[in-house]
């Protein structure tokens, strides 16, 4: 008789194998289906990102790039004009000493400056993405790659493609101008060193060389200022970049087409290709081993001496860096005390703010409140001067008699100078109209105006990234002349943007 247990066992085994095969085929089909859908999902995400890039974003990028390009052109033109005038002045001075030397030293350079100015007035030329170093700007690199990625997306309308092309072209033009400006900066730096060497044997050119050094320094700082202003993203631009960074396809695009990727030749892929691209570069451990081998013959004393020298050099470098934090090249180190505000525009030097002052009364309740608005011009990193106007608001006579009324106005001038840390000396002159008025014509009555000469101290503090607060304590030296006599001590609470 057949063995029923053995037969039943074989049936169970066959059924189990069949189910496993069916399950494997189903999983494989599902994986293949999801793999096939992945490019479609990425394409849908890219199309969604294109739709999320509004006209406002493209308009902001185009306008900011073109405005910055104009500013770079204007400042570069100014630097070349200044250097050209200075060299012509030095040539005329040298001609009185040695006419042949004047021709040999300055004629060729003046012609080169004229050529640079003519080139600056034309088109910027083609942007060279391989030129990194000081020319590299991470923000512009990201901006250009984001526009290039959107340009390569499918399903773009002719209008959207035209706006993308315009924005991309404006960014590339700006990058070309910045590269051109870096070349001008390098030329001025080299020319300055040449003149120092060529004029070393002649006396009377020290001030002229210092003027060239000043122009080179301020030109370099102005370019840095422009690059920092580029990083100020507006709301539409910030939102568009955040949307793109969430896309894997965009991140892959950056790894293949960014300037940093081209520096290490990473555009070919990852894995073995990346390892091959980095082949030959020394690691930190290899450098440390090399230093140990070189110093090994001298014993532990040699290593200690080198370590001490390195520490001293690092301390000196930190000191220089603290004095000139914006200098990124030793050749740009100024031989004068620079004015940090020289590279700021007029609008960038303005500080808007206001303050409030309560008039003390015999009761706890204040009788009037001076609400003032002011604008200050920052003429030095430590000092500012400005004008302001105040409105005197009456608030009644007590808690049981609160009523608001117009009690006059005031005109102010002030000067603010940093003493130490967050403490400032503050002073100025004021004229206050302490009578209720119904129309502007009444303000012409001079007898109702009272002058004040104020001097005191202020404490400034940070509220947030865009708002600063201050507390000002002032003494009025003309309070005895006021009728009725006013309080000589004035306490004001204010803020600045």
NUVO-427376 format. One record per atom (N, C-alpha, C, O): x, y, z. Coordinates in steps of 0.1 Angstrom, whole numbers, plus 5000, padded with zeros to 4 digits. Layout:
BEGIN
XYZ
...
END
This chain:
BEGIN
500849885000
500050005000
500950135000
501950135006
500450234993
501250354993
501250425007
500250405015
502250495009
502450565022
501650695021
502150785014
500450705027
499650835026
500350955033
500251065028
501150935043
501851045050
502851105040
503051225039
503551015033
504651065024
503951135012
504451235008
502851085007
502151144996
501651285000
501751384993
501051295012
500551425017
501651525019
501551645017
502851475024
503951565026
504451625013
504751735012
504451535002
504851584989
503951694984
504351794978
502651674986
501651774982
501851904989
501752014982
502051905002
502252025009
503552095004
503552215003
504552025001
505852084996
505652144983
506152254980
504852084974
504652134960
503852264961
504152364955
502752264970
501952384971
502752494977
502552614973
503652464987
504452574993
505452634983
505552754983
506052554975
506952604965
506252694954
506752794950
505052644951
504252724941
503852864947
503952964940
503452864960
503152994966
504353084967
504153204964
505453034970
506653114971
507053174957
507453284956
506953094947
507253144933
506253244929
506653344923
504953234932
503953334929
504253464936
504153574931
504653444949
504853564958
506153644952
506053764951
507153564948
508353634943
508053704930
508553814928
507253644921
506953704909
506153834911
506353934904
505253824921
504453944924
505354064929
505154174925
506254024939
507154124944
508054184933
508254304933
508554104924
509354144913
508554234904
509054344899
507354204901
506454284893
506254424899
506154524893
505954414912
505754544920
506954634920
506854754918
508154564922
509354644922
509654704908
510054824907
509454624898
509654674884
508654784881
509054884874
507454774886
506454874883
506855004890
506655114885
507254994903
507655114910
508955174904
509055294904
509855094899
511055144893
510655224880
511255324877
509655164873
509255234861
508555364864
508555454856
507855364875
507155484879
507955594885
507555714885
509155554890
510055654896
510455774887
510355884891
510955744875
511255854866
510055944863
510156064862
508855884862
507655954860
507356044872
506956164870
507555994884
507256074896
508256194897
507856304901
509556164893
510556274893
510156374883
510356494885
509656334871
509256424861
508156514866
508056634863
507156444872
506056524878
506456624888
506056734889
507456584897
507956674907
508656794901
508556904905
509456764890
510156874883
509156964877
509357094878
508156914870
507056994864
506357084875
506057194873
506157024887
505557094898
506457204902
506057314906
507857184903
508757284907
508757404897
508857514901
508657364884
508657474874
507357554876
507457684875
506257494879
505057564881
505157654894
504457754895
505957604904
506057684916
507057804915
507057894924
507757804904
508657924901
507958034895
507858034883
507358124902
506458224897
507258334889
508458344889
506458414882
507058524874
507858624884
508858684880
507258634896
507958724905
509358684909
510258764910
509558554910
510858504913
511858534901
512958574904
511458504889
512258524878
512558674876
513658714872
511558754879
511658904877
512658954888
513559044885
512658904900
513558944911
514958904907
515858984909
515158784902
516558744898
517058834887
518258874888
516258854877
516758934866
517059084870
518059134867
516159144878
516359284882
517559294891
518359384890
517759194901
518859204910
520159184903
521159254905
520259094893
521459064886
521859184877
523059224877
520859244870
521259364862
521659484870
522559554866
520959504881
521359624889
522759604895
523559694895
523059484899
524359454905
525459464894
526559514897
525159424882
526059434871
526359584868
527559614865
525359664868
525559814866
526459874877
527359954875
526259824890
527059884901
528459834900
529359914902
528759714896
530059664894
530759734883
531959774884
530059764872
530659834861
531059974865
532060024862
530160044872
530360184876
531560194886
532360284884
531660094895
532760104905
534060064898
535060124901
534059974889
535259934881
535760054873
536960074872
534860124866
535160234858
535760344867
536760404863
535260364879
535760464888
537160434892
538060514893
537460304895
538760254899
539760274888
540960324891
539460244876
540360264865
540660414862
541760444859
539560494863
539760634861
540760694872
541560774869
540460654884
541360704895
542760664893
543660744895
543060534889
544360494887
545060564876
546260594876
544260584865
544760654853
545260794856
546260834852
544360864864
544761004868
545961004877
546761094876
546060904886
547160904895
548460874887
549460934891
548460784878
549660754870
550060874861
551260894860
549160944856
549461054848
550061164856
551061234852
549561184868
550161274878
551561234881
552461324882
551761104884
553161064887
554061064876
555261094877
553561044864
554361064852
554861204850
556061224846
553961304852
554361444851
555461474861
556361554858
555261424873
556261454884
557661384880
558661444883
557561264875
558761194871
559461254860
560761254859
558761314850
559361374839
560261494843
561161524835
559961554854
560861664858
562161614864
563161684865
562161484868
563361424873
564161344863
565361364861
563461254856
564061174845
562961144835
562161064837
563061214823
562061204813
562061064807
560961004804
563261004805
563260864799
562660764809
561860674804
562960774822
562260684831
560760704832
560060604833
560360824831
558860854831
558260784819
557160724821
558860784808
558260714796
558260564798
557260504795
559360514802
559460364804
558560314815
558060204813
558360384825
557560334837
556060344835
555360254838
555660464829
554260494829
553460474815
552260454815
554260494804
553560494791
552760374788
551560374784
553360254790
552760124787
551560104796
550560054792
551760134809
550660114818
549460204816
548360154817
549660324812
548560414809
547760364797
546560374796
548460314787
547860254775
547060124779
545960104774
547560044788
546859924793
545559964800
544559904799
545660074808
544460124815
543360164806
542260144808
543860234795
542860274785
542160154778
540960164775
542960054776
542459934770
541459864779
540359814774
541759864792
540859804802
539459884803
538459824804
539560014802
538360094803
537560074790
536260074791
538160064779
537360034766
536759904766
535559884762
537459804772
536859674773
535659664783
534759594781
535759744793
534759754803
533459814798
532359784802
533559914788
532459974783
531659884773
530559914770
532359784768
531659684759
531059574766
530759584778
530759464759
530159354765
531159284774
532359294772
530559214784
531459154794
532159034789
533158994795
531658974778
532358854772
531658734778
530758734786
532158624773
531558494777
532058454791
533258464794
531058404799
531458364812
532158234812
531758144805
533258224820
534058104821
533858034834
534358074844
532957924834
532657864847
533857794853
533757754865
534857764845
536057694851
536957784859
537857734866
536757914858
537658004865
537158024879
536258104882
537657944889
537257944903
538158044910
538558144906
538558004922
539358084931
538558204936
537458184941
539158324935
538458434941
537158474933
536258544938
537058414920
535858444912
534658364916
533558394912
534858254924
533758174928
532858234937
533258294947
531558224934
530458274943
529458164945
528758134935
529358114957
528458004959
526958034956
526257954951
526558154959
525158194957
524858204942
523858144938
525758264934
525558274920
525658134913
524858104904
526458054918
526557914913
525257834915
524757774906
524757844927
523457784930
522357844922
521457774917
522357974920
521258044913
521358004898
520257974892
522558004892
522657964878
522157814876
521557784866
522657724885
522257584883
520757564885
520157474879
520157644894
518657624896
517957664883
516957604879
518357774877
517757824864
518057724853
517157704845
519257674852
519557574842
518757444844
518357384834
518557404856
517757284859
516257314854
515657224848
515757424857
514357454853
514257474838
513257434832
515257524832
515257534817
515157404810
514557394800
515857304816
515857174810
514657084813
514556974808
513657144821
512457064824
511557054812
511557144803
510856944811
509856924800
508557004802
508157024814
507857034792
506557094793
506557244795
505557294799
507657304792
507757454794
507057524782
507157484771
506257624786
505657704775
506657804770
507757824776
506357854758
507357954752
507558074760
508658124761
506458124767
506658234776
507558204788
508358284791
507358094794
508158054806
509558034802
510458064809
509757974790
511157944786
511858074783
513058094785
511158174777
511758304774
512158374787
513258434787
511358374797
511658434810
512858364817
513758434823
512858234816
514058154822
515358194814
516358214821
515258204801
516458234794
516958374797
518158404798
515958464799
516358604802
517058614816
518058674818
516458534826
517058534839
518358474840
519358514846
518558354832
519758284832
520858374825
522058374830
520558444815
521458534808
521958644817
523058684817
521058704825
521358814834
522358764844
523258834848
522158644849
523058584859
524458564854
525458594860
524458504841
525758474835
526458604832
527658614833
525758714828
526358844825
526958904838
528058954837
526258884849
526858934861
528058854865
529058914870
528058724863
529258644867
530458684858
531558694862
530158724845
531258764836
531758894841
533058924841
530858994845
531359114850
532159104863
533159174865
531759014872
532558984884
533958924881
534958964887
533958834871
535258784867
536158894861
537358904864
535558984853
536259094847
536759184858
537959234858
535959214869
536359294880
537459234888
538359304892
537459104889
538559034896
539959054888
540959064894
539859054875
541059074867
541559214869
542759234869
540659314869
541059444871
541659464885
542659534887
541059394895
541659404909
543059344909
543959394915
543259234902
544559174901
545559264894
546759264898
545059334883
545959424876
546459534885
547559574885
545459594892
545859704901
546859664912
547759734915
546559544917
547459494927
548859474922
549859514928
548959414910
550359384904
550959524900
552159534902
550159614895
550759744891
551259824903
552259884902
550559804914
551059874926
552359824931
553259894935
552559684930
553859624934
554959664925
556059694929
554659674912
555659714902
556059864905
557259884904
555159954907
555560084910
556360104923
557260184923
556060024933
556860024945
558259994942
559260054947
558459884934
559859844930
560559944921
561759974923
559859994911
560460084901
560760224907
561660294903
559960264917
560160404922
560860404936
560960504942
561460284939
562060274952
563260374953
563660424964
563960394942
565160484942
564860634941
565760714941
563560664939
563160804938
562360844950
561560774956
562660974954
561961024966
560761114961
560661164950
559761124970
558661204968
557461144962
556461204958
557461004961
556260934956
555560854966
554660774963
555960864979
555260794989
553760814990
552960714991
553360934990
551960974991
551160914979
550060874980
551760924967
551160874955
550960724955
549860674951
551860654960
551760514961
550760474972
549960374970
550660554982
549560524992
548160554987
547260474990
548060654978
546760674972
546360554963
545160514962
547260494956
547060374948
546660264957
545760184954
547360254968
547060144978
545660164983
544860064985
545260284986
543860314991
542860274981
541860204984
543060314968
542060274958
541960124956
540860074954
543060054956
543059914955
542259844966
541559754964
542559894978
541859834990
540359864990
539559764992
539959984987
538560014987
537759954975
536659914977
538459934964
537859864953
537659724956
536559664953
538559654963
538459514967
537259504977
536459404976
537259594986
536159594997
534759614991
533759554995
534759704980
533459734974
532959614967
531759584967
533859534960
533459414953
532859314963
531959244960
533559304974
533159214985
531759254990
530859164993
531559384991
530259434996
529159394986
528059354990
529359404973
528459374963
528059224964
526859184963
529059134966
528858994966
528058954979
527158864978
528259024990
527459005002
525959045000
525058985005
525759154992
524359204990
523659104981
522359094982
524359024973
523658924964
522958824973
521958764968
523558794984
523058684992
521658714999
521058625006
521258834998
520058885005
518858834996
518458904987
518258715000
517158664992
515858714996
515558735008
515058744986
513658784989
512758664990
513158554988
511558694994
510658584998
510358484986
510458364988
510158534974
509858454963
511058364959
510958254955
512258434960
513458354956
513758254966
514158144963
513558284979
513858184990
512858064988
513357954990
511658084985
510657984984
510957894972
510857764973
511357954961
511657874949
512857784951
512857664947
513957834958
515157754960
514857644970
515357534969
514057664980
513657564990
512857454983
513057334987
511957484974
511257384967
512157294958
511957174958
513157354952
514057284943
514957184951
515257074947
515357234963
516257154971
515657024976
516356924980
514257014976
513556894980
513556784969
513156674971
513956824957
513956734945
515256654944
516256714943
515156524944
516456444942
517056474928
518256474927
516256494918
516756524905
517656654905
518656664898
517156754912
517856874913
519256864920
520256914916
519256784931
520456754938
521456684930
522656714930
520956584922
521856514912
522456614902
523556604898
521556704898
522056804888
523156894893
524056924886
523056934906
524057014912
525356934913
526456994911
525356804916
526556724918
527256714904
528456694904
526556724893
527156704880
527556834874
528456834865
526856944877
527057064869
527557184877
527757294871
527657174890
528157284898
529657314895
530357224891
530057434899
531457464896
532357394906
533457354902
531957364918
532757284927
532957144922
533957084924
531857084916
531956954910
532956954898
533756854897
533057054890
533957064879
535357074884
536357034878
535557144896
536857154902
537557024905
538757004902
536756924910
537256794913
536856694903
537056574905
536356734892
535956644881
535056544885
535156424883
533956584893
532956494898
531756474889
530856414893
531756544877
530556534869
530356404862
529256384857
531356314863
531156184856
530356084864
530055984859
530156114877
529356014885
529856004899
530556094903
529555894905
529955874919
530655744920
531055684910
530955704933
531555574935
532955574930
533855654934
533255474921
534655454916
535155574908
536255614909
534155644901
534555764893
535055874903
536055944900
534355894914
534755994924
536155964930
536956044931
536355834933
537655794939
538755814929
539855854933
538455794916
539455814906
539755964904
540856004902
538756044906
538856184904
539756244916
540556334913
539656184928
540356234939
541756164941
542456194950
542056074931
543356004933
544456104931
544556184922
545456084940
546656174940
546556284950
547556344953
545356314956
545256424966
545656364979
545256254983
546456434986
546956394999
545956415010
545256515011
545756305019
544856315030
545556385042
546756415041
544756415052
545356485063
546356395071
547356445075
546056265072
546956175078
548256165071
549356155077
548256165057
549456155050
550356275052
551556275053
549656395053
550456515055
551056515069
552256555070
550356465079
550856455093
552056365093
553056385100
551956245086
553056155086
554256215079
555356185084
554056285068
555156345061
555956445071
557156455071
555156525078
555756625088
556556545098
557656585102
555956435103
556656365114
557956305108
559056295115
557956255096
559256205090
560256315088
561456285090
559856425084
560856535082
561456585095
562656625095
560656585105
561156635118
561656525127
562156545138
561556395122
562056285131
563456285134
563856245145
564356335124
565756345127
566156435138
567156415144
565356535140
565656635150
565156595164
565456665174
564456485165
563956445178
562756525183
562256605176
562356495195
561156565201
561356715203
560356785202
562656765204
562856905206
562556975193
561957095194
562856915182
562556985169
561056995167
560557105163
560356895170
558856895169
558257005178
557357075174
558757015190
558257105200
558557255195
557757345196
559757275189
560157405184
559257445173
558757555172
558957355163
558157385152
556657405157
556057495152
556257335167
554857355172
554757485178
553757555177
555857535185
555757665192
555757775181
555057875183
556557755171
556557855160
555257865153
554757975149
554657755151
553257745144
552257815153
551357885148
552357805166
551357865175
551558015175
550558095175
552858065175
553158205174
552658265161
552058375160
552858195150
552358235137
550858245136
550258335130
550258145142
548758145143
548258265151
547258325147
548858295162
548458415170
548558545162
547758625163
549758555155
549958685147
548858695136
548358795133
548558575130
547558575119
546258615124
545458685118
545858565136
544558595142
544458745146
543458805144
545558805150
545558945153
545359025140
544559125141
546058995130
545859065117
544459045112
543859135106
543958925114
542558895109
541558975117
540559015111
541758995130
540859075138
540859215134
539859285135
542059265130
542159405126
541559435112
540859535110
541759335103
541159345089
540459225086
540959135078
539259205091
538459075089
538059065074
537758955070
537959175067
537459165053
538459145043
538159125031
539759135047
540859115037
541058965035
541258895044
540958925022
541158785019
542458755011
542658645007
543358855010
544558835004
545658925011
545359045014
546758865013
547858945021
548259065013
548759165019
548159054999
548659174991
547659294993
548059404990
546459264998
545559375000
545559445013
544759525017
546559405021
546659455035
546959605034
548059645028
546159685040
546359835038
547459885047
547759835058
548259985042
549260055050
548760185056
549560275059
547460195058
546760305063
545560265071
545260145071
544960355079
543760315087
542560335078
542160445075
541960225074
540860245064
539560285071
539360265083
538760355063
537360395068
536360295063
536160285051
535760225072
534860115069
533660155062
532960085055
533260285064
532060335058
532260385043
531260425037
533460395039
533760445025
533060365014
532660425004
532960235016
532360155006
530860145007
530160074999
530260205017
528760205018
528160325010
528760435010
527060295004
526360394997
525560495007
525560465019
525060595002
524360695010
523160635017
522960655029
522360555010
521260485016
521660385026
520960365036
522760315024
523260215033
523760275046
523760205057
524060405046
524560475058
523460525067
523660565078
522260535061
521060585069
520560485079
520360365075
520260535090
519560455101
518260525105
518360635110
517160455104
515860505108
515460455121
515760335125
514860535129
514360495142
513460595149
512960675142
513360575162
512460665169
512660645184
513360555188
512060725192
512060715207
510860775213
510060845206
510660755226
509560805233
510060855247
510860795253
509560975251
509861035263
508661085270
507761145264
508561055283
507461095292
507761205301
508861205307
506961305301
507161425309
506761395324
505661355326
507661415333
507461385347
506461485353
506561605350
505561445361
504561535368
504661505383
505461415388
503861585391
503861565405
503161435409
503361395420
502361385400
501661255403
502361145396
503361165389
501861025398
502460905391
502160905376
502860845368
501060965373
500560965359
501261065351
501361185355
501861035339
502561125331
501561215324
500561175319
501961345323
501061445316
501161445301
500161465294
502361435296
502661435282
503661335278
504361285286
503561295265
504561205259
505061255246
504261295238
506361255245
507061305232
507261175224
508061095227
506661165212
506761055203
507561105191
507061195184
508861055189
509761115179
510161005169
510260885172
510361055157
510960985146
512261055142
512361175142
513260975138
514461035134
515160955123
514860835121
516161015117
517060945107
518460995110
518661115111
519360905110
520760925113
521660885101
521360795094
522660965099
523660935088
524960885095
525560955103
525360765092
526560705098
527760755091
528060695080
528460845096
529660905090
530960825093
531960845087
530860745104
532060665108
531460545115
530260535118
532260435115
531860315121
531460335136
530660255141
531960435143
531660465157
530760585159
530360605170
530360655148
529660775150
528560805139
528660755128
527560875143
526460905134
525861045139
525961075151
525261115129
524561235132
523261235125
523161175114
522261305130
520961305124
519961415128
520361495136
518761405123
517761495125
516461415129
516361305126
515561485137
514361415141
513261515144
513461645145
512061465145
510861555148
510061475158
509961355158
509461555168
508661485178
507261555179
507061675176
506361475183
504961515185
504661505200
504861395206
504161615206
503861605220
502361575222
501461645218
502161465228
500861405230
500461425245
501061375254
499361505247
498861515260
497961405264
497161345256
498061355277
497361235281
496461265293
496061175300
496161385296
495261425307
496061455320
497261475320
495261455331
495861495344
495961385354
496561395365
495361265351
495361155361
494661035355
494161045344
494660925363
494060805359
492560825357
491860755350
491960915365
490560945364
490161055354
489061095353
491261105347
491061215337
491961195325
492861275322
491761075318
492661045307
491961105294
490861065291
492661195288
492161245275
493361285267
494361345272
493361255254
494461285245
494261415238
493161455234
495361485237
495261625231
496661655225
497661595228
496661745216
497961795209
498561905218
497962005220
499761885223
500361975232
501662035226
502362105233
501862025213
502962085206
503861985198
503461875195
505062035194
505961955186
507361995189
507662095196
508361925184
509761955186
510561915174
510261825166
511661985172
512661965161
513961935168
514362005177
514661825163
515861775170
517061765160
516861735148
518261785166
519461745159
520361675170
520261705181
521061575166
521761495175
523061435169
523261425157
523961395178
525261335175
525461215184
525261225196
525861105179
526060985186
527460925184
527860915172
528260905194
529560855193
529860735203
529560755214
530460635198
530660515206
531760545216
532860595212
531560505228
532560515239
533260385241
534460375239
532560285245
533060155247
531960045247
530960065254
532159945240
531159835239
529859885234
529759925222
528859875242
527459925238
527060055244
525860095243
528060125249
527760255255
528160375245
529260365240
527360475244
527560585234
527360715241
526460725250
528160815237
527860955241
526861015232
526960995220
525861075237
524761135229
524461275233
524461315245
524361365223
524061505226
523461565214
523461515203
522961695216
522361765205
521561885209
521461915221
521061955199
520262075202
518762045197
518561985187
517862105205
516462085202
515662215203
516062305211
514562225196
513662345197
512262275199
511862195191
511562315210
510262255213
509162365214
509362475220
508062335207
506962425207
505962365217
505262265214
505862425229
505162365240
503762415242
503162425253
503062455231
501762515232
500862435222
501262405211
499662415226
498662355217
498462435204
498262565205
498462375192
498262455180
497262385172
497062255172
496462465164
495462415156
495862405141
495262325134
496762485137
497262475123
498762515123
499362555132
499362485111
500762495110
501262645111
502362675115
500362735107
500662875107
501062925121
501763025123
500462865131
500762905145
502162875149
502662935159
502862785142
504162755146
505162865143
506262855148
504762965136
505663075133
505863175144
506663265144
505163155155
505263245167
506563195175
506563095182
507663275173
508963235178
508963235194
509663155200
508163315200
508163325215
507663195221
507963175233
506963115214
506462985220
507462865218
507262755223
508662895212
509662795210
510662805221
511062915225
511162685227
512162685237
513262595233
513062485228
514562645234
515662565230
516162475242
516062505253
516862365238
517462275248
518862235242
518962205231
519862235251
521162175248
521362055257
521462065269
521461935250
521361815257
522761735255
523361745245
523061665266
524261585266
524061475276
523561495287
524461355272
524261235281
524861115275
525861115267
524360995279
524860865276
523760775272
522660785277
524060685262
523060595258
523560445258
524760425257
522660355260
522960215261
522160145249
520960155249
522860075240
522260015229
522259865231
523159805237
521259795227
521059655228
520359595216
519659665209
520559475214
519959405202
518659335206
518559265215
517559375198
516259305200
516159185191
515759075196
516459195178
516459085169
517459125158
518159225159
517459045147
518459065136
518259195129
519159255123
516959255129
516759375122
516359495131
516159605126
516259475144
515759585153
516759595165
517059495171
517159715168
517959745179
517259845188
516659935184
517459825201
516859915211
517960005218
519159975217
517560115224
518460195231
517760265242
516560295242
518460295253
518060375264
518960495265
520160485266
518360615265
519160745265
518860825277
517660845280
519860865285
519760955296
520461085293
521661085291
519661195293
520261325289
520061435300
519161425308
520961525299
520861645308
520661775300
521461795290
519661855303
519361975296
520062095303
519662125314
521062155296
521862265302
521062395301
521462495308
519962405294
519162525293
517862525300
516962605297
517662425309
516362405315
516062535324
514862555326
517062605329
516762725337
516062835329
515462925335
516262835316
515762945308
514262915304
513663005298
513762795307
512462765302
511362825312
511562825324
510362875306
509162925313
507962855309
507462875297
507262775317
507762745331
508962645330
509262585320
509662635341
510862555342
510562415340
509562355345
511362345331
511162205328
512162115336
513062165342
511961985335
512861895342
514161885334
514161865322
515261895341
516561895334
516961755330
517761735320
516461645336
516761505333
515761455323
514561465326
516161395312
515261335302
515661195300
516861165297
514761105301
514960965298
514160915286
512860935286
514760865276
514160825264
514360675261
515460625263
513360615256
513360475252
513260465237
512260525232
514160415230
514060415215
514460285208
514660185215
514460295195
514760175187
515360225173
515160345170
516060145167
516660165153
516560045145
516659935149
516260075132
516159955122
517559925117
517759835109
END
